Amino acid sequence: MKLQTKRYIQEMHCCGDNTKDATLSISFHDGGDGDYLVLNMTEWAIDTRPELKQLFDEIESMLEVEG
């Protein structure tokens, strides 16, 4: 079984709704034919290539985790 959920929180970006949390959850769900990855976010800002690569690397590492 793979790691089930990771949750991230960042400060709301300048154009976002400051009454909400900027959150990102990455989770695995089993649809009966194996796990699939779900990304759920309220607001998530990425403004540089290194930040995008960091998120991609995190998702990729989650896909590689075997329990």
Residue pairs with C-beta under 8 A, 6 or more apart in sequence:
1 67
2 28
2 35
2 62
2 63
2 65
2 66
2 67
3 28
3 62
3 65
3 67
4 27
4 28
5 25
5 26
5 27
5 28
6 25
6 26
6 27
6 58
6 62
7 23
7 24
7 25
7 26
8 23
8 24
8 25
8 26
8 44
9 21
9 22
9 23
9 24
10 22
10 24
10 44
10 45
11 22
12 18
12 20
12 21
12 22
12 43
13 22
13 43
13 45
16 22
16 43
16 45
17 43
20 42
20 43
21 42
22 42
22 43
22 44
22 45
23 41
23 42
23 43
23 44
24 39
24 40
24 41
24 44
25 38
25 39
25 40
25 41
26 37
26 38
26 39
26 58
26 59
26 62
27 37
27 38
27 40
28 35
28 36
28 37
28 38
28 62
29 35
29 36
29 38
30 36
37 59
37 62
37 63
39 59
46 52
46 55
